[in-house]
Structures are given as structure tokens and as C-alpha cells.
Amino acid sequence: GPTRRDKNGLARSSRNSRLSKDEKARAAVINAALEATADALRHGNIDYAELERAAAAQIDAAGLETEYVSVRTAGDLSLPQPGTINLVVLAAARLADVRLIDNVLVTAGSD
């Protein structure tokens, strides 16, 4: 099913209870970065490596420690090939001692 989210976009997780109110607000940057990447993909940007770098930089700038941001084929998590339209953008980052993960499904070139 769909990911349940707080109003600020943060994916709901039992790990979030270990975050302060301020940390939860900062952690919402993960979803914002994934949505920005998904939007770029919808508009035809297929420079996956650059999109991943930009999202990681956005997450890091908010004071989190990015472990990874990856654009992958939605069906099997393989590297996307030219023409792949069903994608997923995945991320993991640490804030304090909490590891946060999130993902966004996207249909590339749909806008």
C-alpha cells in the first residue's frame, strides 16, 4: 500500500518516535528531495547520476548524513535502461542515531 506520511511529508515509522520535533521537521527534507527528483524524471530528465547527487546534496544541506539516493527500475530495482518509465527513487539517511529510509514511485516522462 501507499506510504503513510506526516503532514510535512516524513514517512511514518516507529523510528520517528526517537526524533525530536525539530529533527522530524529536518527529516522531511528526504521526501522533499525525492519528490524533486521524481518531478525532474517526470519532465524527462534522465541524468540519473546528477539527480542522485542533487538530492543527496539537498539532504546533506539540512544536516542529515545521506547514505544513498538511487534511481532504479521499479519492478526489480535494477539500473534503469534508456526508455525505462516505471522508476522508484530511494533514499536512506541518518539523523542523530536514527536511520531514515523513504522511496517515491514515478512514471518518467509523464508530464
Backbone as CSV, one residue per row, in Angstrom:
resi,resn,N_x,N_y,N_z,CA_x,CA_y,CA_z,C_x,C_y,C_z
1,GLY,0.810,-1.176,0.000,0.000,0.000,0.000,0.861,1.251,0.000
2,PRO,0.215,2.372,-0.092,0.947,3.640,-0.106,1.614,3.917,1.242
3,THR,2.698,4.662,1.176,3.419,5.053,2.386,2.584,6.069,3.148
4,ARG,2.418,5.822,4.436,1.724,6.791,5.289,2.715,7.875,5.666
5,ARG,2.261,9.134,5.600,3.153,10.264,5.818,2.551,11.254,6.805
6,ASP,3.442,11.944,7.506,3.032,13.081,8.318,2.691,14.226,7.373
7,LYS,2.093,15.285,7.891,1.710,16.434,7.060,2.905,17.049,6.340
8,ASN,4.098,16.957,6.935,5.285,17.550,6.317,5.952,16.628,5.298
9,GLY,5.392,15.448,5.049,5.927,14.526,4.057,6.792,13.416,4.621
10,LEU,7.169,13.525,5.892,8.009,12.499,6.514,7.262,11.173,6.559
11,ALA,7.906,10.112,6.058,7.299,8.782,6.103,7.127,8.363,7.556
12,ARG,5.956,7.841,7.896,5.702,7.414,9.264,6.438,6.108,9.547
13,SER,7.072,6.074,10.696,7.860,4.910,11.091,8.001,4.918,12.603
14,SER,8.132,3.738,13.181,8.358,3.663,14.627,9.669,4.338,15.014
15,ARG,10.614,4.388,14.085,11.893,5.052,14.367,11.723,6.548,14.600
16,ASN,10.678,7.129,14.006,10.468,8.560,14.139,10.216,8.979,15.585
17,SER,9.754,8.072,16.406,9.500,8.408,17.810,10.796,8.760,18.534
18,ARG,11.908,8.389,17.954,13.216,8.701,18.554,13.718,10.084,18.138
19,LEU,12.987,10.755,17.273,13.376,12.079,16.807,12.639,13.161,17.585
20,SER,13.328,14.266,17.820,12.673,15.425,18.433,11.778,16.097,17.388
21,LYS,10.962,17.044,17.822,10.096,17.780,16.900,10.926,18.484,15.829
22,ASP,12.027,19.119,16.233,12.914,19.794,15.297,13.545,18.799,14.322
23,GLU,13.974,17.655,14.813,14.585,16.638,13.943,13.570,16.099,12.944
24,LYS,12.321,15.909,13.373,11.279,15.450,12.439,11.087,16.459,11.320
25,ALA,11.111,17.742,11.668,10.960,18.775,10.649,12.131,18.731,9.667
26,ARG,13.332,18.559,10.180,14.520,18.470,9.304,14.482,17.211,8.447
27,ALA,14.005,16.115,9.007,13.967,14.840,8.289,13.027,14.871,7.093
28,ALA,12.071,15.783,7.099,11.129,15.890,5.981,11.834,16.238,4.674
29,VAL,13.080,16.693,4.756,13.840,17.018,3.553,14.044,15.780,2.676
30,ILE,14.036,14.614,3.275,14.219,13.399,2.469,13.113,13.298,1.432
31,ASN,11.864,13.407,1.878,10.746,13.314,0.943,10.773,14.461,-0.045
32,ALA,11.133,15.652,0.409,11.201,16.797,-0.498,12.230,16.545,-1.601
33,ALA,13.371,15.988,-1.248,14.411,15.693,-2.235,13.953,14.602,-3.201
34,LEU,13.274,13.580,-2.680,12.778,12.513,-3.549,11.710,13.044,-4.498
35,GLU,10.825,13.892,-4.005,9.770,14.453,-4.858,10.361,15.365,-5.930
36,ALA,11.385,16.126,-5.585,12.048,16.979,-6.590,12.689,16.120,-7.678
37,THR,13.292,15.016,-7.272,13.895,14.091,-8.236,12.818,13.472,-9.111
38,ALA,11.722,13.039,-8.496,10.617,12.451,-9.254,10.055,13.457,-10.252
39,ASP,9.925,14.708,-9.842,9.413,15.741,-10.743,10.340,15.922,-11.941
40,ALA,11.642,15.936,-11.687,12.605,16.059,-12.786,12.485,14.872,-13.744
41,LEU,12.306,13.682,-13.212,12.144,12.489,-14.049,10.859,12.580,-14.870
42,ARG,9.782,13.051,-14.254,8.520,13.213,-14.980,8.667,14.189,-16.142
43,HIS,9.559,15.150,-15.983,9.780,16.149,-17.031,10.872,15.729,-18.018
44,GLY,11.299,14.483,-17.949,12.200,13.954,-18.960,13.682,13.969,-18.634
45,ASN,14.067,14.440,-17.463,15.483,14.424,-17.086,15.889,12.985,-16.775
46,ILE,16.841,12.455,-17.519,17.296,11.085,-17.280,18.775,11.035,-16.888
47,ASP,19.300,12.153,-16.422,20.673,12.167,-15.913,20.617,11.675,-14.463
48,TYR,20.461,10.353,-14.323,20.225,9.742,-13.017,21.313,10.091,-12.009
49,ALA,22.566,10.026,-12.431,23.664,10.290,-11.504,23.593,11.716,-10.965
50,GLU,23.317,12.673,-11.831,23.219,14.071,-11.387,22.005,14.270,-10.482
51,LEU,20.889,13.652,-10.828,19.699,13.755,-9.974,19.972,13.172,-8.586
52,GLU,20.671,12.050,-8.545,21.022,11.436,-7.250,21.931,12.354,-6.444
53,ARG,22.927,12.938,-7.107,23.849,13.862,-6.412,23.110,15.081,-5.869
54,ALA,22.214,15.639,-6.668,21.479,16.829,-6.240,20.587,16.519,-5.040
55,ALA,19.927,15.381,-5.065,19.066,15.006,-3.935,19.899,14.782,-2.679
56,ALA,21.030,14.109,-2.808,21.905,13.871,-1.653,22.417,15.196,-1.094
57,ALA,22.761,16.124,-1.966,23.243,17.434,-1.509,22.144,18.175,-0.750
58,GLN,20.908,18.064,-1.224,19.777,18.707,-0.543,19.580,18.105,0.852
59,ILE,19.678,16.799,0.952,19.521,16.117,2.239,20.657,16.491,3.179
60,ASP,21.875,16.462,2.673,23.041,16.803,3.492,22.978,18.255,3.984
61,ALA,22.490,19.153,3.128,22.408,20.566,3.492,21.475,20.804,4.670
62,ALA,20.543,19.889,4.892,19.617,20.004,6.025,20.208,19.412,7.303
63,GLY,21.452,18.926,7.218,22.116,18.402,8.403,21.970,16.911,8.616
64,LEU,21.477,16.204,7.613,21.400,14.747,7.687,22.635,14.172,7.014
65,GLU,22.907,12.928,7.254,24.026,12.237,6.611,23.457,11.230,5.613
66,THR,23.528,11.572,4.343,22.965,10.709,3.307,23.794,9.441,3.171
67,GLU,23.128,8.303,3.198,23.776,7.019,2.896,23.701,6.751,1.400
68,TYR,22.528,6.969,0.814,22.376,6.807,-0.628,21.098,7.485,-1.102
69,VAL,21.113,7.874,-2.347,19.927,8.223,-3.127,20.119,7.490,-4.436
70,SER,19.119,6.714,-4.851,19.244,5.911,-6.065,17.966,5.972,-6.891
71,VAL,18.144,6.088,-8.186,17.045,5.946,-9.127,17.164,4.546,-9.701
72,ARG,16.097,3.773,-9.584,16.117,2.381,-10.027,14.828,2.036,-10.773
73,THR,14.864,0.924,-11.503,13.674,0.387,-12.144,12.738,-0.111,-11.048
74,ALA,11.477,0.287,-11.118,10.536,-0.034,-10.042,10.313,-1.530,-9.865
75,GLY,10.279,-2.279,-10.940,9.936,-3.696,-10.850,10.956,-4.568,-10.163
76,ASP,12.248,-4.280,-10.373,13.279,-5.185,-9.835,14.479,-4.469,-9.217
77,LEU,14.416,-3.154,-9.123,15.482,-2.327,-8.540,16.803,-2.381,-9.324
78,SER,16.714,-2.786,-10.584,17.913,-2.764,-11.435,18.178,-1.337,-11.901
79,LEU,19.370,-1.122,-12.452,19.679,0.181,-13.031,18.750,0.423,-14.208
80,PRO,18.183,1.615,-14.314,17.274,1.884,-15.429,18.024,1.907,-16.760
81,GLN,17.371,1.410,-17.768,17.892,1.426,-19.128,17.203,2.547,-19.895
82,PRO,17.758,2.989,-21.023,17.064,4.000,-21.819,15.641,3.547,-22.127
83,GLY,14.709,4.435,-21.911,13.312,4.122,-22.167,12.552,3.559,-20.979
84,THR,13.239,3.257,-19.883,12.542,2.767,-18.687,11.665,3.887,-18.154
85,ILE,10.383,3.591,-17.946,9.497,4.648,-17.453,9.011,4.415,-16.025
86,ASN,8.937,3.169,-15.585,8.472,2.885,-14.226,9.680,2.822,-13.299
87,LEU,9.840,3.908,-12.553,11.020,4.072,-11.716,10.634,4.231,-10.252
88,VAL,11.638,4.056,-9.391,11.497,4.351,-7.971,12.750,5.116,-7.559
89,VAL,12.552,6.146,-6.755,13.669,6.909,-6.206,13.747,6.533,-4.732
90,LEU,14.906,6.032,-4.324,15.109,5.512,-2.970,16.157,6.338,-2.241
91,ALA,15.999,6.452,-0.916,16.999,7.173,-0.129,17.073,6.605,1.273
92,ALA,18.261,6.712,1.832,18.490,6.413,3.253,19.430,7.490,3.772
93,ALA,19.132,7.954,4.967,19.963,8.983,5.590,19.890,8.808,7.094
94,ARG,20.898,9.318,7.775,20.939,9.269,9.238,20.766,10.666,9.802
95,LEU,20.003,10.712,10.866,19.842,11.936,11.636,19.966,11.523,13.090
96,ALA,20.986,12.064,13.743,21.338,11.614,15.103,21.652,10.124,15.002
97,ASP,20.984,9.293,15.781,21.256,7.860,15.728,20.139,7.089,15.019
98,VAL,19.335,7.800,14.235,18.183,7.187,13.569,18.454,7.085,12.076
99,ARG,18.252,5.884,11.535,18.380,5.667,10.088,16.998,5.795,9.479
100,LEU,16.854,6.741,8.564,15.580,7.020,7.913,15.641,6.553,6.471
101,ILE,14.590,5.889,6.013,14.514,5.428,4.628,13.199,5.902,4.021
102,ASP,13.204,6.079,2.719,11.995,6.506,2.024,12.136,6.168,0.552
103,ASN,11.012,6.187,-0.158,11.025,5.966,-1.597,9.800,6.618,-2.218
104,VAL,9.919,6.915,-3.495,8.828,7.506,-4.263,8.787,6.809,-5.619
105,LEU,7.606,6.322,-5.992,7.412,5.740,-7.321,7.148,6.865,-8.309
106,VAL,7.631,6.688,-9.536,7.459,7.731,-10.547,7.368,7.103,-11.922
107,THR,6.525,7.697,-12.753,6.473,7.338,-14.165,7.230,8.415,-14.920
108,ALA,8.377,8.059,-15.451,9.247,9.018,-16.127,8.584,9.537,-17.402
109,GLY,8.812,10.811,-17.670,8.298,11.409,-18.891,6.805,11.568,-18.938
110,SER,6.134,11.542,-17.783,4.683,11.597,-17.763,4.112,13.007,-17.747
111,ASP,4.964,14.012,-17.642,4.474,15.405,-17.661,4.860,16.089,-18.945
